């Protein structure tokens, strides 16, 4: 049974609406986030919208009986706090139990002398992970609408947008065919180990530990031969690879022979069998790739390569920069407005920058009146520019390559140069996102990767809105002091 929040306060509880938030300029990130969250909570319009989205995802179809679960408001607050400071779940658990301001915004803090409520670690992990990408996107849309109201945007005021892309790295090590082969072999043995722990009577795997040691030492020998120099390097590499492949094939043969002897007593056993089959397929794949590349001298096509057996969505991204020259993850396109709010974000599925313009434009032109829109050269295409010019007053999209006279005149115009210079503001927005956790996603699985990005965008926008609310409050305090001094 879950509630939006506790309607009836217990003795000693501090109401969320009475939370005091510092207005000092050098007060860190938490006051800005908490100011925005407090305003959402005490404003019925935004409060209702947020809880409708959370209820549709978390409590819809659930019984209203049973043990009380974490309140929806607490889930929402903790999900934003985690991404504001790029926290691990351990640090988030510590903050939920010991940070007074965060606890006040969640509505669980009590005055001195009263018994404190504390969250369990697993409770925090399980509840924050209830949100999914679709729910987070809906919440982000509400946050942007809330931000535009706070920042005094009039309904008829047009937006000035900026779009750029950057890479969010996934949680993977640097891939080579020989260490991916070791990953596949290791996970096959891990699946076998699960059966052995559950069914000790299974025979034939007495030397399981030796399989781990021999395969890992063989993998390390290949890596050492590849990184060393001197005469006969190629022969040393081929020799170590032949030995490594012989061990990997021996493991594959043993798995094939003994797989049918592994029990299937319940549904969990069936799931482990399925995982074993998947890792055996990956083991075969990387045996083939390593043999073809090193022993047969083939050049492996890019579409056959794999960059992680765990985060299979990972892409190898080369942006032509010196540092870093290669990034492993997904490209993310973000669109910001003149208030530095992120109004749209898209994960790019093996797409180039120029392929993202049309879907972004179709959505945003329906939602907003857009006065100007700037891009960098990577987004340029004549069809993209023609599409945007139909609904946007000023399109800043520098052409790749040499310009003709008409294009040269357009890009030399004062208004074009002014807006192109302002486009660099999106780089600072990207840098802040990366500093707050979007440089590398620690969560596993593509669904969690997408949710992580959405929560990072939401916490970024909330902090920006909260900064404005604090600035408004600071200005009001200054006016009040001047009025009292004059009186």
C-alpha positions as CSV (number, residue, x, y, z in Angstrom):
1,X,0.0,0.0,0.0
2,X,1.5,3.3,-1.1
3,X,0.4,6.9,-0.5
4,X,1.3,10.1,-2.2
5,X,2.6,11.4,1.1
6,X,1.6,11.3,4.7
7,X,-1.4,13.5,5.1
8,X,-1.5,13.2,8.9
9,X,1.7,14.5,10.5
10,X,3.1,12.7,13.6
11,X,4.2,14.5,16.7
12,X,7.5,16.3,16.1
13,X,7.3,16.2,12.3
14,X,8.4,19.2,10.3
15,X,5.9,20.1,7.5
16,X,7.4,20.1,4.0
17,X,6.0,23.5,3.3
18,X,7.8,25.0,6.3
19,X,11.3,23.8,5.2
20,X,13.8,26.6,5.5
21,X,16.1,26.8,2.5
22,X,19.2,29.0,2.6
23,X,19.5,31.9,0.1
24,X,23.2,32.3,0.3
25,X,24.9,32.3,-3.1
26,X,27.6,29.8,-2.3
27,X,25.3,27.2,-0.7
28,X,25.9,24.3,-3.1
29,X,23.5,22.3,-5.3
30,X,21.1,20.9,-2.7
31,X,19.3,24.1,-1.8
32,X,18.5,24.8,-5.5
33,X,17.0,21.4,-6.0
34,X,15.1,21.5,-2.7
35,X,13.7,24.9,-3.4
36,X,12.2,23.6,-6.7
37,X,10.9,20.4,-5.1
38,X,9.3,22.4,-2.3
39,X,7.6,24.7,-4.8
40,X,6.2,21.8,-6.7
41,X,4.9,20.2,-3.5
42,X,3.1,23.3,-2.1
43,X,1.6,24.3,-5.5
44,X,-1.6,22.3,-6.2
45,X,-1.3,22.5,-10.0
46,X,2.2,20.9,-10.2
47,X,1.7,18.7,-7.2
48,X,-1.3,17.0,-8.9
49,X,0.4,16.6,-12.2
50,X,3.5,14.9,-10.7
51,X,1.4,12.5,-8.5
52,X,-0.9,11.6,-11.4
53,X,2.2,10.4,-13.3
54,X,3.7,8.6,-10.4
55,X,0.4,6.8,-9.5
56,X,-0.1,5.7,-13.1
57,X,3.3,4.0,-13.0
58,X,3.7,2.7,-9.4
59,X,0.3,2.2,-7.8
60,X,-2.2,1.7,-10.7
61,X,-3.8,-1.8,-10.4
62,X,-2.3,-2.4,-6.9
63,X,-4.3,-3.3,-3.9
64,X,-4.8,-0.6,-1.2
65,X,-4.0,-3.1,1.6
66,X,-0.9,-4.6,2.9
67,X,2.3,-3.1,4.4
68,X,2.9,0.6,3.7
69,X,5.5,1.2,1.0
70,X,7.7,4.2,0.5
71,X,5.6,7.3,-0.3
72,X,5.5,8.4,-3.9
73,X,6.9,11.8,-2.9
74,X,9.9,10.2,-1.2
75,X,10.6,8.1,-4.3
76,X,10.5,11.2,-6.5
77,X,12.8,13.2,-4.2
78,X,15.4,10.5,-3.8
79,X,15.5,9.8,-7.6
80,X,16.3,13.5,-8.2
81,X,18.8,13.8,-5.4
82,X,20.8,10.8,-6.6
83,X,21.5,12.3,-10.1
84,X,22.0,15.8,-8.8
85,X,25.3,14.8,-7.2
86,X,26.2,11.7,-9.1
87,X,25.7,9.5,-6.0
88,X,26.0,5.8,-5.6
89,X,23.1,4.0,-3.8
90,X,25.3,3.8,-0.7
91,X,25.8,7.5,-0.6
92,X,22.1,8.1,-1.4
93,X,21.1,5.8,1.5
94,X,23.4,7.8,3.8
95,X,21.9,11.1,2.7
96,X,18.4,9.8,3.1
97,X,19.1,9.0,6.7
98,X,21.5,11.9,7.7
99,X,21.0,15.0,5.5
100,X,18.5,17.2,7.4
101,X,17.4,19.3,4.4
102,X,16.7,16.2,2.2
103,X,14.8,14.6,5.0
104,X,12.7,17.7,5.5
105,X,11.8,17.8,1.8
106,X,10.8,14.1,2.0
107,X,8.7,14.9,5.1
108,X,10.4,12.4,7.4
109,X,12.5,14.8,9.6
110,X,11.5,15.4,13.2
111,X,12.6,17.8,15.8
112,X,15.2,17.2,18.5
113,X,14.2,14.5,21.0
114,X,11.7,12.6,18.8
115,X,12.3,9.1,17.4
116,X,13.8,9.3,13.8
117,X,12.6,7.2,10.9
118,X,15.4,5.6,8.9
119,X,15.4,4.0,5.5
120,X,16.9,0.6,4.8
121,X,19.5,0.4,2.0
122,X,17.5,-2.1,-0.1
123,X,14.3,-0.1,0.4
124,X,16.0,2.9,-1.3
125,X,17.4,0.8,-4.2
126,X,14.2,-1.0,-4.9
127,X,11.9,2.0,-4.8
128,X,14.0,4.4,-6.8
129,X,14.4,1.8,-9.5
130,X,10.5,1.6,-9.9
131,X,10.6,4.5,-12.3
132,X,11.1,3.8,-16.0
133,X,12.1,5.9,-19.0
134,X,8.6,6.6,-20.1
135,X,7.5,7.8,-16.6
136,X,10.7,10.0,-16.3
137,X,10.0,11.6,-19.7
138,X,6.5,12.6,-18.6
139,X,7.9,14.0,-15.3
140,X,10.5,16.0,-17.3
141,X,7.8,17.6,-19.4
142,X,6.0,18.7,-16.3
143,X,9.3,20.1,-14.9
144,X,9.9,22.1,-18.0
145,X,6.4,23.6,-17.9
146,X,6.9,24.4,-14.3
147,X,10.3,26.0,-15.1
148,X,8.8,28.2,-17.8
149,X,6.2,29.5,-15.4
150,X,8.8,30.3,-12.7
151,X,11.0,32.0,-15.2
152,X,8.1,34.3,-16.2
153,X,7.8,33.0,-19.8
154,X,4.7,34.4,-21.4
155,X,2.5,32.0,-23.3
156,X,3.2,33.8,-26.6
157,X,6.9,34.2,-26.0
158,X,9.0,32.4,-28.5
159,X,11.9,30.1,-27.5
160,X,15.4,30.5,-28.7
161,X,16.7,26.9,-28.9
162,X,20.2,25.3,-29.1
163,X,20.8,21.7,-30.0
164,X,24.0,19.7,-29.6
165,X,25.1,16.1,-28.8
166,X,27.7,14.4,-26.6
167,X,28.5,10.8,-25.5
168,X,27.2,9.2,-22.3
169,X,29.5,6.3,-21.6
170,X,28.2,3.0,-20.5
171,X,29.6,0.9,-17.6
172,X,32.0,-1.3,-19.6
173,X,35.8,-2.0,-19.8
174,X,37.7,-1.4,-23.0
175,X,36.8,-4.2,-25.4
176,X,39.1,-6.5,-27.2
177,X,38.1,-9.8,-28.7
178,X,40.3,-11.8,-26.3
179,X,39.0,-10.2,-23.1
180,X,35.4,-10.5,-24.4
181,X,36.2,-14.2,-24.9
182,X,37.3,-14.4,-21.3
183,X,34.1,-12.6,-20.2
184,X,32.0,-15.1,-22.1
185,X,33.9,-18.1,-20.6
186,X,33.8,-16.7,-17.1
187,X,30.0,-16.2,-17.3
188,X,29.5,-19.7,-18.6
189,X,31.4,-21.0,-15.6
190,X,29.4,-18.7,-13.3
191,X,26.2,-20.2,-14.5
192,X,27.5,-23.7,-13.9
193,X,28.6,-22.6,-10.4
194,X,25.0,-21.6,-9.6
195,X,23.9,-25.1,-10.4
196,X,26.7,-26.6,-8.3
197,X,25.7,-24.5,-5.3
198,X,22.0,-25.5,-5.6
199,X,22.7,-29.1,-6.5
200,X,26.0,-30.3,-4.9
201,X,25.3,-33.8,-6.3
202,X,26.1,-32.6,-9.9
203,X,29.3,-34.3,-11.0
204,X,32.0,-33.5,-13.6
205,X,33.0,-30.0,-12.4
206,X,35.4,-30.8,-9.7
207,X,38.1,-28.7,-11.4
208,X,35.9,-25.7,-12.1
209,X,38.4,-23.4,-10.3
210,X,41.2,-24.6,-12.6
211,X,39.1,-23.6,-15.7
212,X,38.9,-20.1,-14.3
213,X,42.6,-19.9,-13.6
214,X,43.8,-21.4,-16.9
215,X,41.5,-19.3,-19.1
216,X,42.4,-16.1,-17.3
217,X,46.1,-16.7,-17.4
218,X,45.8,-17.5,-21.1
219,X,43.9,-14.3,-21.7
220,X,46.6,-12.3,-19.9
221,X,49.3,-14.0,-21.9
222,X,47.7,-12.8,-25.1
223,X,47.5,-9.3,-23.8
224,X,51.1,-9.3,-22.7
225,X,52.3,-10.6,-26.1
226,X,50.2,-8.0,-27.9
227,X,51.6,-5.1,-25.8
228,X,55.2,-6.2,-25.9
229,X,57.8,-5.5,-28.6
230,X,60.9,-7.0,-30.0
231,X,61.6,-9.7,-32.6
232,X,59.1,-12.4,-33.2
233,X,56.2,-10.5,-31.7
234,X,53.7,-11.8,-34.3
235,X,54.7,-15.4,-33.7
236,X,54.4,-14.9,-29.9
237,X,50.9,-13.5,-30.3
238,X,49.8,-16.4,-32.6
239,X,51.3,-19.0,-30.2
240,X,49.5,-17.5,-27.2
241,X,46.2,-17.2,-29.1
242,X,46.4,-20.8,-30.3
243,X,46.8,-22.0,-26.7
244,X,44.0,-19.7,-25.5
245,X,41.7,-20.9,-28.2
246,X,42.4,-24.5,-27.4
247,X,41.4,-23.9,-23.8
248,X,38.3,-22.1,-24.8
249,X,37.2,-24.8,-27.3
250,X,37.9,-27.5,-24.6
251,X,35.5,-25.6,-22.2
252,X,32.9,-25.2,-25.0
253,X,33.1,-29.0,-25.7
254,X,32.7,-29.8,-22.0
255,X,29.7,-27.4,-21.6
256,X,28.0,-29.0,-24.6
257,X,28.5,-32.5,-23.2
258,X,27.4,-31.7,-19.6
259,X,24.7,-29.2,-20.3
260,X,22.0,-31.8,-20.4
261,X,23.0,-33.2,-17.1
262,X,22.3,-29.9,-15.3
263,X,19.0,-30.1,-13.5
264,X,15.8,-28.1,-14.4
265,X,13.9,-28.4,-11.1
266,X,12.1,-25.0,-11.2
267,X,11.7,-21.9,-13.2
268,X,15.0,-20.4,-11.9
269,X,16.8,-23.4,-13.3
270,X,15.2,-22.8,-16.7
271,X,16.3,-19.1,-16.6
272,X,19.9,-20.1,-15.7
273,X,19.9,-22.6,-18.6
274,X,18.8,-19.8,-20.9
275,X,21.6,-17.5,-19.7
276,X,24.1,-20.4,-20.1
277,X,22.9,-20.9,-23.7
278,X,23.4,-17.1,-24.4
279,X,26.9,-17.0,-23.0
280,X,27.8,-20.2,-24.8
281,X,26.7,-18.5,-28.0
282,X,28.9,-15.5,-27.2
283,X,31.8,-17.8,-26.4
284,X,31.5,-19.4,-29.8
285,X,31.3,-16.0,-31.5
286,X,34.5,-14.7,-29.9
287,X,36.4,-17.9,-30.5
288,X,35.6,-17.4,-34.2
289,X,36.4,-13.6,-34.2
290,X,39.8,-14.1,-32.4
291,X,40.8,-17.0,-34.8
292,X,39.8,-15.0,-37.9
293,X,41.6,-11.8,-36.8
294,X,44.9,-13.2,-35.5
295,X,45.4,-16.6,-37.1
296,X,43.7,-16.0,-40.4
297,X,44.6,-12.3,-40.7
298,X,41.1,-11.2,-41.6
299,X,39.8,-7.7,-41.0
300,X,36.6,-8.0,-39.0
301,X,33.7,-5.9,-40.3
302,X,32.4,-3.3,-37.8
303,X,28.9,-4.7,-37.7
304,X,30.2,-8.1,-36.5
305,X,32.1,-6.6,-33.6
306,X,30.7,-6.5,-30.1
307,X,31.8,-4.0,-27.4
308,X,30.4,-5.7,-24.3
309,X,28.7,-8.9,-23.5
310,X,26.8,-7.2,-20.7
311,X,25.8,-3.8,-22.1
312,X,25.1,-5.0,-25.6
313,X,23.7,-1.6,-26.6
314,X,27.1,0.0,-26.3
315,X,28.5,1.7,-29.4
316,X,32.0,2.5,-30.4
317,X,32.0,6.3,-31.0
318,X,34.8,8.2,-32.6
319,X,34.2,11.9,-32.8
320,X,37.5,12.9,-34.3
321,X,38.8,14.5,-31.1
322,X,42.2,13.8,-29.5
323,X,41.0,13.4,-25.9
324,X,39.3,11.0,-25.8
325,X,39.8,9.6,-29.2
326,X,37.2,6.8,-28.6
327,X,34.2,6.7,-26.3
328,X,32.0,3.6,-25.5
329,X,28.3,4.3,-24.9
330,X,25.5,6.2,-26.6
331,X,25.3,9.7,-28.1
332,X,22.7,12.0,-26.5
333,X,21.2,15.0,-28.3
334,X,19.9,17.7,-26.0
335,X,18.0,20.9,-26.8
336,X,18.1,23.9,-24.4
337,X,16.3,27.2,-24.4
338,X,17.3,30.7,-23.4
339,X,16.5,29.9,-19.8
340,X,19.1,27.0,-19.9
341,X,16.4,24.4,-19.4
342,X,16.6,21.2,-21.3
343,X,13.4,21.0,-23.3
344,X,14.2,17.8,-25.2
345,X,16.7,14.9,-25.0
346,X,17.1,12.0,-27.4
347,X,19.3,8.9,-27.2
348,X,20.8,8.3,-30.7
349,X,20.5,4.7,-31.9
350,X,23.4,4.4,-34.3
351,X,22.3,7.7,-35.8
352,X,24.3,10.7,-37.0
353,X,23.6,14.2,-35.8
354,X,22.0,15.2,-39.1
355,X,19.5,12.3,-38.7
356,X,18.2,13.7,-35.4
357,X,17.0,17.1,-36.7
358,X,13.7,15.9,-38.2
359,X,12.3,13.9,-35.3
360,X,13.3,16.6,-32.8
361,X,11.8,19.4,-34.9
362,X,8.5,17.5,-35.5
363,X,8.0,17.2,-31.7
364,X,9.2,20.6,-30.5
365,X,7.4,22.7,-33.2
366,X,4.1,21.2,-32.1
367,X,4.8,22.2,-28.4
368,X,6.4,25.6,-28.7
369,X,6.6,28.7,-30.7
370,X,10.3,28.9,-31.8
371,X,12.0,32.1,-32.8
372,X,15.5,30.8,-33.4
373,X,17.3,27.5,-33.4
374,X,21.0,27.0,-33.6
375,X,23.1,23.8,-34.4
376,X,26.7,23.1,-35.2
377,X,28.0,21.8,-38.5
378,X,27.4,18.1,-37.6
379,X,23.6,18.7,-37.9
380,X,23.8,20.3,-41.3
381,X,21.8,18.9,-44.3
382,X,20.0,20.9,-46.9
383,X,16.7,19.0,-46.2
384,X,17.1,19.7,-42.5
385,X,17.5,23.4,-43.0
386,X,14.6,23.6,-45.5
387,X,12.4,21.8,-43.0
388,X,13.2,24.1,-40.1
389,X,12.9,27.3,-42.1
390,X,9.2,26.5,-42.7
391,X,8.4,26.9,-39.0
392,X,11.3,28.7,-37.4
393,X,12.1,32.4,-37.9
394,X,15.9,32.1,-37.8
395,X,17.8,28.9,-38.3
396,X,21.5,28.8,-37.5
397,X,22.9,25.7,-39.2
398,X,26.5,26.3,-40.5
399,X,27.1,24.4,-43.8
400,X,29.7,21.7,-44.0
401,X,32.3,22.4,-46.6
402,X,32.5,25.4,-48.9
403,X,29.6,27.9,-49.1
404,X,28.3,29.5,-52.2
405,X,27.9,33.3,-52.4
406,X,24.3,33.3,-51.0
407,X,25.3,31.0,-48.1
408,X,28.4,33.0,-47.4
409,X,26.4,36.2,-47.3
410,X,23.9,34.5,-44.9
411,X,26.6,33.3,-42.5
412,X,28.4,36.6,-42.6
413,X,25.3,38.5,-41.5
414,X,25.4,40.1,-38.0
415,X,22.3,38.3,-36.7
416,X,23.7,34.9,-37.8
417,X,27.1,35.5,-36.1
418,X,25.4,36.7,-32.9
419,X,23.2,33.6,-32.6
420,X,26.1,31.3,-33.6
421,X,28.2,32.8,-30.8
422,X,25.4,32.3,-28.3
423,X,25.2,28.6,-29.4
424,X,28.3,27.9,-27.3
425,X,26.1,28.3,-24.1
426,X,24.9,24.7,-24.8
427,X,28.4,23.5,-24.2
428,X,28.3,24.7,-20.6
429,X,24.9,22.9,-20.1
430,X,26.6,19.7,-21.4
431,X,29.5,20.2,-19.1
432,X,27.2,20.6,-16.1
433,X,25.3,17.5,-17.0
434,X,28.6,15.5,-17.2
435,X,29.8,16.9,-13.9
436,X,26.5,15.7,-12.3
437,X,26.7,12.2,-13.5
438,X,26.1,12.0,-17.3
439,X,29.8,11.4,-18.2
440,X,29.4,7.7,-17.4
441,X,26.3,5.7,-16.4
442,X,26.9,3.2,-13.6
443,X,23.5,1.4,-13.9
444,X,23.3,-1.9,-15.8
445,X,20.9,-2.6,-18.6
446,X,19.6,-0.4,-21.4
447,X,16.3,0.4,-19.6
448,X,18.3,1.6,-16.6
449,X,20.6,3.5,-18.9
450,X,17.7,5.4,-20.4
451,X,16.1,6.1,-17.0
452,X,19.5,7.3,-15.6
453,X,19.7,9.9,-18.4
454,X,16.1,11.1,-17.9
455,X,16.6,11.5,-14.2
456,X,19.9,13.5,-14.8
457,X,18.0,15.8,-17.1
458,X,15.2,16.3,-14.6
459,X,17.5,17.0,-11.6
460,X,19.5,19.5,-13.8
461,X,16.3,21.4,-14.7
462,X,15.0,21.4,-11.1
463,X,18.3,22.8,-9.8
464,X,18.2,25.6,-12.5
465,X,14.6,26.4,-11.5
466,X,15.4,26.3,-7.8
467,X,18.3,28.7,-8.3
468,X,15.8,31.2,-9.8
469,X,13.4,30.7,-7.0
470,X,16.2,31.4,-4.5
471,X,17.3,34.5,-6.4
472,X,13.7,35.8,-6.3
473,X,13.5,35.2,-2.6
474,X,16.9,36.8,-2.1
475,X,15.7,39.9,-4.0
476,X,12.6,40.0,-1.9
477,X,14.6,39.9,1.3
478,X,16.8,42.7,0.1
479,X,13.7,44.8,-0.8
480,X,12.2,44.1,2.6
481,X,15.4,45.2,4.4
482,X,15.5,48.4,2.3
483,X,11.9,49.1,3.2
484,X,12.5,48.6,6.9
485,X,15.6,50.8,6.8
486,X,13.7,53.6,5.0
487,X,10.8,53.3,7.6
